[in-house]
Amino acid sequence: MKGNTTSWVVTGLGAAVAAIGAKFIKGNLGAGITGFGLAHLVLGTLDMFRPSVNDR
């Protein structure tokens, strides 16, 4: 899998997890799941803009 594809997968999964945590789960558990999803959103987006190093 290409590096950019992995970033998109992580970002998409983060969006799905954040939506599930915000919509369906109440209380502290829902807040934790939403935060976990949002963290993946941020990390996946940052990974898209990270320069790659090719040592071939």
DSSP file (Angstrom, degrees, kcal/mol; ACC not computed):
  #  RESIDUE AA STRUCTURE BP1 BP2  ACC     N-H-->O    O-->H-N    N-H-->O    O-->H-N    TCO  KAPPA ALPHA  PHI   PSI    X-CA   Y-CA   Z-CA
    1    1 A M              0   0    0      0, 0.0     2,-0.0     0, 0.0     5,-0.0   0.000 360.0 360.0 360.0 137.5    0.0    0.0    0.0
    2    2 A K     >  -     0   0    0      1,-0.1     4,-1.9     4,-0.0     5,-0.2  -0.337 360.0-115.8 -71.0 156.7    1.3    3.5   -0.8
    3    3 A G  H  > S+     0   0    0      1,-0.2     4,-1.7     2,-0.2     5,-0.1   0.875 115.2  51.6 -61.0 -39.4    2.0    5.9    2.0
    4    4 A N  H  > S+     0   0    0      1,-0.2     4,-2.0     2,-0.2    -1,-0.2   0.864 106.8  54.1 -68.6 -34.7   -0.6    8.3    0.9
    5    5 A T  H  > S+     0   0    0      1,-0.2     4,-2.3     2,-0.2    -1,-0.2   0.906 106.3  52.4 -64.4 -41.3   -3.3    5.5    0.8
    6    6 A T  H  X S+     0   0    0     -4,-1.9     4,-2.5     1,-0.2    -1,-0.2   0.901 107.4  52.4 -61.0 -40.9   -2.4    4.6    4.3
    7    7 A S  H  X S+     0   0    0     -4,-1.7     4,-2.4     1,-0.2    -1,-0.2   0.907 109.4  49.0 -61.8 -42.0   -2.9    8.2    5.4
    8    8 A W  H  X S+     0   0    0     -4,-2.0     4,-2.7     2,-0.2    -1,-0.2   0.888 110.8  50.5 -65.8 -38.4   -6.4    8.3    3.8
    9    9 A V  H  X S+     0   0    0     -4,-2.3     4,-2.6     2,-0.2     5,-0.2   0.927 111.6  47.2 -64.9 -44.8   -7.4    5.1    5.5
   10   10 A V  H  X S+     0   0    0     -4,-2.5     4,-2.1     2,-0.2    -2,-0.2   0.909 114.4  47.6 -63.0 -42.5   -6.3    6.3    8.9
   11   11 A T  H  X S+     0   0    0     -4,-2.4     4,-2.1    -5,-0.2    -2,-0.2   0.920 113.3  47.5 -65.7 -44.0   -8.1    9.6    8.3
   12   12 A G  H  X S+     0   0    0     -4,-2.7     4,-2.2     2,-0.2    -2,-0.2   0.903 112.4  48.7 -64.8 -41.9  -11.3    7.9    7.1
   13   13 A L  H  X S+     0   0    0     -4,-2.6     4,-2.7     1,-0.2     5,-0.2   0.890 110.0  52.9 -64.6 -38.5  -11.3    5.4   10.0
   14   14 A G  H  X S+     0   0    0     -4,-2.1     4,-2.5    -5,-0.2    -2,-0.2   0.899 108.7  49.7 -62.8 -40.5  -10.8    8.3   12.4
   15   15 A A  H  X S+     0   0    0     -4,-2.1     4,-2.2     2,-0.2    -2,-0.2   0.912 112.3  47.8 -64.5 -42.2  -13.8   10.1   10.9
   16   16 A A  H  X S+     0   0    0     -4,-2.2     4,-2.4     2,-0.2    -2,-0.2   0.926 113.7  46.2 -64.9 -44.8  -15.9    7.0   11.2
   17   17 A V  H  X S+     0   0    0     -4,-2.7     4,-2.6     1,-0.2    -2,-0.2   0.901 112.7  50.4 -66.5 -40.8  -14.9    6.4   14.8
   18   18 A A  H  X S+     0   0    0     -4,-2.5     4,-2.2    -5,-0.2    -1,-0.2   0.900 111.5  48.7 -63.8 -40.1  -15.4   10.0   15.8
   19   19 A A  H  X S+     0   0    0     -4,-2.2     4,-2.3     2,-0.2     5,-0.3   0.914 112.4  47.6 -66.4 -42.3  -18.9   10.0   14.3
   20   20 A I  H  X>S+     0   0    0     -4,-2.4     4,-2.3     1,-0.2     5,-0.8   0.927 113.4  48.1 -64.3 -44.4  -19.8    6.8   16.0
   21   21 A G  H  X5S+     0   0    0     -4,-2.6     4,-0.5     1,-0.2    13,-0.2   0.881 116.3  43.2 -64.0 -38.0  -18.5    8.0   19.4
   22   22 A A  H  <5S+     0   0    0     -4,-2.2    -1,-0.2    -5,-0.2    -2,-0.2   0.843 122.7  35.9 -76.5 -33.5  -20.3   11.4   19.0
   23   23 A K  H  <5S+     0   0    0     -4,-2.3    -2,-0.2    -5,-0.2    -3,-0.2   0.900 127.1  22.8 -89.7 -44.0  -23.6   10.0   17.7
   24   24 A F  H  <5S+     0   0    0     -4,-2.3     2,-0.5    -5,-0.3    -3,-0.2   0.687 107.1  65.6-106.0 -20.1  -24.3    6.7   19.4
   25   25 A I     << -     0   0    0     -5,-0.8     2,-0.2    -4,-0.5    -1,-0.1  -0.918  63.0-159.9-115.6 127.8  -22.4    6.5   22.7
   26   26 A K     >  +     0   0    0     -2,-0.5     4,-0.6     4,-0.1     3,-0.4  -0.607  47.7  15.9-101.9 160.1  -23.2    8.8   25.6
   27   27 A G  H  > S-     0   0    0     -2,-0.2     4,-1.8     1,-0.2     5,-0.1  -0.363 114.1 -27.6  84.7-158.5  -21.1    9.9   28.6
   28   28 A N  H  > S+     0   0    0      1,-0.2     4,-2.3     2,-0.2    -1,-0.2   0.837 134.3  56.4 -66.7 -34.5  -17.4    9.5   29.3
   29   29 A L  H  > S+     0   0    0     -3,-0.4     4,-2.5     2,-0.2    -1,-0.2   0.918 107.6  48.5 -64.8 -42.5  -17.0    6.5   27.0
   30   30 A G  H  X S+     0   0    0     -4,-0.6     4,-2.4     1,-0.2    -1,-0.2   0.887 110.7  51.0 -63.7 -39.4  -18.5    8.4   24.1
   31   31 A A  H  X S+     0   0    0     -4,-1.8     4,-2.3     2,-0.2    -1,-0.2   0.894 111.1  48.8 -65.6 -39.3  -16.2   11.3   24.7
   32   32 A G  H  X S+     0   0    0     -4,-2.3     4,-2.2     2,-0.2    -2,-0.2   0.913 112.3  47.0 -66.3 -43.2  -13.2    9.0   24.8
   33   33 A I  H  X S+     0   0    0     -4,-2.5     4,-2.2     2,-0.2    -2,-0.2   0.896 112.3  50.7 -66.2 -39.8  -14.1    7.3   21.6
   34   34 A T  H  X S+     0   0    0     -4,-2.4     4,-2.5   -13,-0.2    -2,-0.2   0.921 111.2  48.3 -63.1 -43.9  -14.8   10.6   19.9
   35   35 A G  H  X S+     0   0    0     -4,-2.3     4,-2.3     2,-0.2    -2,-0.2   0.878 109.4  52.9 -63.5 -38.8  -11.4   11.9   21.0
   36   36 A F  H  X S+     0   0    0     -4,-2.2     4,-1.7     2,-0.2    -1,-0.2   0.913 111.6  46.3 -62.6 -43.1   -9.7    8.7   19.8
   37   37 A G  H  X S+     0   0    0     -4,-2.2     4,-2.0     2,-0.2    -2,-0.2   0.900 111.6  50.6 -65.9 -41.6  -11.3    9.2   16.4
   38   38 A L  H  X S+     0   0    0     -4,-2.5     4,-2.3     1,-0.2    -2,-0.2   0.867 107.0  54.8 -65.9 -35.3  -10.4   12.9   16.3
   39   39 A A  H  X S+     0   0    0     -4,-2.3     4,-2.7     1,-0.2    -1,-0.2   0.907 108.2  48.9 -63.3 -40.9   -6.8   12.0   17.1
   40   40 A H  H  X S+     0   0    0     -4,-1.7     4,-2.6     2,-0.2     5,-0.2   0.870 108.5  54.5 -66.8 -35.5   -6.6    9.6   14.2
   41   41 A L  H  X S+     0   0    0     -4,-2.0     4,-2.0   -27,-0.2    -2,-0.2   0.946 112.1  43.3 -59.4 -48.2   -8.1   12.3   11.9
   42   42 A V  H  X S+     0   0    0     -4,-2.3     4,-2.6     2,-0.2    -2,-0.2   0.926 115.6  47.4 -65.7 -45.4   -5.3   14.7   12.9
   43   43 A L  H  X S+     0   0    0     -4,-2.7     4,-2.0     1,-0.2    -1,-0.2   0.886 112.3  49.5 -67.0 -38.5   -2.5   12.1   12.7
   44   44 A G  H  X S+     0   0    0     -4,-2.6     4,-1.2    -5,-0.2    -1,-0.2   0.895 112.6  47.8 -65.9 -39.3   -3.7   10.9    9.3
   45   45 A T  H  X S+     0   0    0     -4,-2.0     4,-0.9    -5,-0.2     3,-0.4   0.914 112.1  48.8 -67.8 -43.1   -3.9   14.4    7.9
   46   46 A L  H >< S+     0   0    0     -4,-2.6     3,-0.5     1,-0.2     4,-0.4   0.868 106.9  57.2 -63.4 -35.4   -0.5   15.3    9.3
   47   47 A D  H >< S+     0   0    0     -4,-2.0     3,-0.7     1,-0.2    -1,-0.2   0.813  99.0  60.5 -66.3 -29.6    0.9   12.1    7.7
   48   48 A M  H 3< S+     0   0    0     -4,-1.2    -1,-0.2    -3,-0.4    -2,-0.2   0.843 108.7  43.0 -64.4 -32.9   -0.3   13.3    4.3
   49   49 A F  T << S+     0   0    0     -4,-0.9    -1,-0.2    -3,-0.5    -2,-0.2   0.420  87.1 111.9 -95.9   0.5    1.8   16.4    4.5
   50   50 A R  S <  S-     0   0    0     -3,-0.7     2,-0.1    -4,-0.4    -3,-0.0  -0.576  73.4-117.3 -75.6 133.0    5.0   14.7    5.8
   51   51 A P        -     0   0    0      0, 0.0     2,-0.3     0, 0.0    -1,-0.1  -0.451  27.5-134.8 -69.9 141.5    7.8   14.6    3.4
   52   52 A S        -     0   0    0     -2,-0.1     2,-0.5     2,-0.0     0, 0.0  -0.721   7.1-144.2 -98.5 149.8    8.9   11.1    2.3
   53   53 A V        -     0   0    0     -2,-0.3     2,-0.6     2,-0.0     0, 0.0  -0.956  11.1-166.3-114.9 121.0   12.5   10.0    2.1
   54   54 A N        -     0   0    0     -2,-0.5     2,-0.8     2,-0.0    -2,-0.0  -0.923   6.7-177.7-110.9 112.0   13.4    7.6   -0.6
   55   55 A D              0   0    0     -2,-0.6    -2,-0.0     1,-0.2    -1,-0.0  -0.741 360.0 360.0-106.7  81.3   16.9    6.0   -0.2
   56   56 A R              0   0    0     -2,-0.8    -1,-0.2     0, 0.0    -2,-0.0   0.385 360.0 360.0-114.7 360.0   17.1    3.9   -3.3
